[in-house]
Amino acid sequence: MRKVILQEFVTLNGLAAGPNDSVDFVPESTTGDQSFGDRQMAFMDSIDTILLGRTTYQMFSQYWPEVKEGGDKPFADKLNAISKIVFSRTLDRAPWGAFDDAVIVGNDAAKEVARLKQESGKAMVIWGSLSLARSLIEAGLIDDYQLVVCPVVLERGKPLFPDDAQGLDLRLIDTRSFDRGAVLLAYVPAR
C-alpha cells in the first residue's frame, strides 16, 4: 500500500499561506540552505507521484519546468520527471513545460487518492494545495505529516488546519533543523 505524505511549509503561527495566498516566506526560509536542499533531494527518491490542487499546479508549472541552471536544477530535474496529478474541476489540460502533462482528476479527490493508495509504487506527496490537503486530512488519507516550520510569523493568512478542523492525534517520528532556521517536524497518525 502506498503512503500519502503531506509536506507543508508553515509559519511559526501555523499559517500555510500569507495574505493573497503568498508563500514568499518559503523561499525566504530555505533558499541557499544546503542542509534543507540535501534533505529534499533524498526525499525525492522516496516518492513517485505529486498530488496538486489547481492553484499550486499553476504556480509550480510556471517555475519548475523552466529551471535550466543554478542551485535548483538538480531538484527541478527530479521533480519534472515525476508523475503529477492535478485535482481540478476547471482545468481541461495541465501542461508541464516540455515534460509530460500532469493528469487531471475532476472527481472526488478522496476517492481517487484512496484508489491510488492501493496501487503499487512509492509514496505520493502533496505540496501546498490547501483545499486538497484539508479534504484528504478530513478523509483520514494522510499517512505522514511533514511540517517544515519556517522561522517567521505572519500577521494574517491561511492556516493549515482551519478553526473547524476535526481533532488529530499524531505521533512524532522525526525532527530535523536546517541551517537557515527552518525545522522539520514529521508525524504519523497515532492510530
Secondary structure, DSSP 8 states (H G I E B T S, - for coil): ---EEEEEEEETTSEEE-GGG--THHHHHHTT-HHHHHHHHHHHTTEEEEEEEHHHHHHHHHHGGG--SSTTHHHHHHHHHSEEEEE-SS-S---BTTB---EEE-S-HHHHHHHHHTSSSSEEEEES-HHHHHHHHHTT---EEEEEEES---SS-EESS-TT-----EEEEEEEE-TTS-EEEEEEE--
